[in-house]
Amino acid sequence: MIDTLAVVGEVLSWIGLGIGIPLLVIAGMIALAEGRWESVDMAVIDRGGVTSARWFAGGEFHERPLTSREHVEDDWHRGFVSVRNSSHARTHPPMLRRFFLTLGTVFTAIGAIGLIVSFIPVFV
């Protein structure tokens, strides 16, 4: 029974660490490429049928039209501005990095637990 548990733990460690660590590396590469994002209040205005967002960051006012995929219902919206370039803004938080970080953390945790379980026969 203990040997079977150790084999299952080893398989989980290979799969978990084999998938989790590369996902964490990808999340780190995305974080390096995108940089940090800070939250900022955006004023959402409608001028001539074009919805635009205005915000103040980096000591300047910025404005850009919103795309059809960006759904903002209020006149004020909590947006996100790139620390590197304050004229680059998003209406929603960057989700790709969070997705890879969460998935990588879960798989790495499963792999680490599997690795610990695979060493049970050594101590029993």
C-alpha positions in Angstrom: 0.0 0.0 0.0 2.8 2.4 0.9 4.7 1.6 -2.3 1.6 2.3 -4.4 1.1 5.6 -2.6 4.8 6.4 -3.3 4.4 5.6 -7.0 1.3 7.8 -7.2 3.1 10.6 -5.5 6.0 10.3 -7.9 3.7 10.5 -10.9 2.0 13.5 -9.5 5.3 15.2 -8.8 6.5 14.7 -12.3 3.3 15.9 -13.8 2.8 18.8 -11.4 6.3 20.1 -11.4 6.7 19.4 -15.1 3.7 21.6 -15.9 3.8 24.0 -13.0 7.3 25.3 -13.2 7.1 26.2 -16.9 3.8 28.0 -16.3 5.4 30.0 -13.5 8.3 30.9 -15.9 5.7 32.0 -18.5 4.0 34.2 -15.9 7.3 35.7 -15.0 8.1 36.5 -18.6 4.7 38.1 -19.1 5.3 40.2 -16.0 8.6 41.3 -17.3 7.2 42.1 -20.7 4.1 44.0 -19.5 5.5 45.7 -16.4 3.4 46.8 -13.5 -0.1 48.2 -13.8 -1.6 50.7 -11.3 -5.2 51.5 -10.8 -6.5 54.8 -11.8 -10.0 56.5 -12.0 -11.2 57.0 -15.5 -13.9 59.4 -16.6 -16.1 57.7 -19.4 -17.6 60.2 -21.8 -19.7 59.8 -24.9 -19.1 62.4 -27.6 -20.8 62.0 -30.9 -21.5 58.3 -30.5 -17.8 57.5 -29.6 -17.2 56.4 -26.0 -13.9 57.6 -24.7 -12.0 57.2 -21.4 -10.1 60.0 -19.8 -7.6 59.7 -17.0 -4.8 61.5 -15.2 -1.5 59.7 -14.7 2.2 60.6 -14.9 1.4 64.3 -14.4 -0.7 64.5 -17.6 -4.3 64.0 -18.8 -4.8 61.2 -21.3 -7.7 60.1 -23.5 -8.5 57.2 -25.8 -11.6 55.8 -27.5 -13.0 52.6 -26.0 -13.3 49.5 -28.2 -16.5 47.6 -28.6 -15.1 44.8 -26.4 -14.6 47.2 -23.4 -17.9 47.3 -21.6 -18.1 50.3 -19.2 -21.5 51.2 -17.7 -20.7 54.0 -15.3 -19.4 57.6 -15.9 -16.5 56.7 -13.6 -14.6 53.5 -14.0 -11.6 52.0 -12.2 -9.0 51.4 -14.9 -5.4 50.3 -15.0 -2.4 52.3 -16.3 1.0 51.0 -17.3 3.7 52.3 -15.0 6.1 52.4 -17.9 3.8 54.4 -20.2 1.0 56.3 -18.5 -0.8 56.8 -21.8 -1.3 53.1 -22.1 -4.4 52.1 -20.1 -6.9 49.2 -19.8 -10.4 49.2 -18.5 -10.0 45.7 -16.9 -7.0 44.2 -15.0 -4.5 42.2 -17.0 -5.7 38.6 -16.6 -3.2 36.6 -18.7 -0.4 36.9 -16.1 -2.8 36.0 -13.3 -4.1 33.0 -15.2 -0.6 31.6 -15.7 0.5 32.4 -12.2 -2.6 30.7 -10.6 -2.3 27.6 -12.8 1.4 27.4 -12.3 1.0 27.7 -8.5 -1.6 25.0 -8.4 0.4 22.5 -10.5 3.6 23.3 -8.6 1.8 22.7 -5.2 0.4 19.4 -6.5 3.9 18.4 -7.7 5.5 19.4 -4.4 2.9 17.4 -2.4 3.5 14.5 -4.7 7.2 14.7 -4.2 6.8 14.7 -0.4 4.4 11.7 -0.6 6.9 9.8 -2.9 9.4 9.9 0.0 7.1 8.2 2.5 8.7 4.7 2.0 12.1 6.1 2.9 10.9 7.2 6.4 8.5 4.3 7.1 
